[in-house]
Amino acid sequence: PGSITRKVHVISPTLRPYQQEDAHEFFRTLLSALTMHGRNPRLSSLFDGLLESSVTCQTCKKISLTRDRYMDLSLDINSKSIHTLSDALENFTMDETLDADNKVTCTRCKAKRVVTKGLR
């Protein structure tokens, strides 16, 4: 590991030798460098995924989809209702209602509307 830790700037210019770095940040940067441009598809398939989020207007029911790549998920594990990985994933993907000050402009209604937002 010394040959890696002394030359972290080669992996990414955001990492600096002999500076305190977050282990998660280092791991993500290392994975990104190893999988960049499809150079290591087997490794990429282990850590790379696609999240599909939906926003549904509660007035006209129009669904807007967005897809984003991810390398890891930040799951809440500090809730009293979360005891297993399945619980954490279910909580992560739970639908959320955006209303009051959080209303979203619907592209079909052309007005701010109450929406539900969730992951598929």
C-alpha positions in Angstrom: 0.0 0.0 0.0 2.9 2.4 0.5 3.4 2.7 -3.2 -0.3 3.7 -3.5 -0.5 6.0 -0.5 2.7 8.0 -1.4 1.4 8.5 -5.0 -2.3 9.1 -4.5 -2.2 12.2 -6.7 -1.6 9.8 -9.7 -5.0 8.3 -9.0 -6.7 11.7 -8.8 -5.4 15.3 -8.5 -8.0 15.8 -5.7 -6.0 13.4 -3.4 -2.8 14.7 -1.9 0.1 12.6 -0.4 0.3 12.7 3.4 -3.0 14.5 3.8 -6.0 13.2 5.8 -8.5 11.8 3.3 -11.8 10.2 3.9 -11.6 6.4 3.3 -14.9 6.5 1.4 -13.6 9.3 -0.8 -10.4 7.5 -1.5 -12.3 4.2 -2.3 -14.7 6.0 -4.8 -11.8 7.8 -6.5 -9.8 4.6 -6.8 -12.8 2.7 -8.2 -13.5 5.5 -10.6 -9.9 5.5 -11.9 -9.9 1.7 -12.3 -13.2 1.6 -14.1 -12.9 4.8 -16.2 -13.8 4.5 -19.9 -14.8 0.9 -19.5 -11.2 -0.3 -19.0 -12.3 -2.9 -16.4 -15.9 -4.0 -17.2 -15.9 -6.8 -14.6 -14.9 -4.5 -11.8 -17.3 -1.9 -13.1 -20.2 -4.4 -13.0 -19.6 -5.0 -9.3 -19.8 -1.3 -8.3 -21.7 0.5 -11.0 -25.4 0.8 -11.1 -28.3 2.9 -12.4 -31.0 4.5 -10.2 -34.3 5.5 -11.8 -36.2 8.1 -9.9 -39.8 9.1 -10.7 -41.7 12.3 -10.0 -45.5 11.9 -10.4 -47.8 15.0 -10.5 -50.7 14.3 -8.2 -53.0 16.5 -10.3 -52.5 15.1 -13.9 -50.6 11.9 -13.0 -47.7 12.7 -15.4 -44.6 10.8 -14.5 -41.2 12.2 -15.1 -38.2 9.8 -15.0 -34.6 10.5 -14.4 -31.8 8.0 -14.5 -28.5 8.5 -12.7 -25.4 6.3 -12.4 -24.1 5.4 -8.9 -21.2 3.6 -7.4 -22.6 3.4 -3.9 -25.7 4.2 -1.9 -25.9 6.2 1.3 -28.3 4.2 3.4 -29.8 5.4 6.7 -29.0 2.9 9.4 -29.6 5.1 12.5 -33.4 4.7 12.5 -35.0 2.6 15.2 -37.2 1.0 12.4 -34.1 -0.3 10.5 -32.8 -3.6 11.5 -31.7 -5.2 8.3 -30.2 -4.3 4.9 -33.6 -4.9 3.4 -35.1 -2.4 5.8 -32.5 0.2 4.9 -33.1 -0.4 1.1 -36.9 -0.2 1.6 -36.5 3.1 3.5 -34.1 4.4 0.7 -36.6 3.7 -2.0 -39.8 4.8 -0.1 -42.0 7.4 -1.9 -42.0 10.9 -0.6 -44.7 13.6 -1.0 -43.5 17.0 -1.9 -46.0 19.7 -1.0 -46.3 23.2 0.5 -43.0 25.0 -0.1 -41.6 21.9 -1.9 -44.1 21.7 -4.8 -42.6 21.0 -8.2 -43.6 22.7 -11.5 -45.4 20.1 -13.6 -44.4 20.3 -17.3 -47.9 19.2 -18.3 -49.9 21.4 -15.9 -47.4 24.3 -16.2 -47.9 25.1 -12.5 -46.5 24.1 -9.2 -48.1 20.9 -8.0 -48.0 18.4 -5.2 -45.9 15.4 -6.4 -44.7 12.1 -5.2 -41.0 11.3 -5.6 -39.5 7.9 -5.4 -37.0 5.4 -6.8 -38.0 2.6 -9.0 
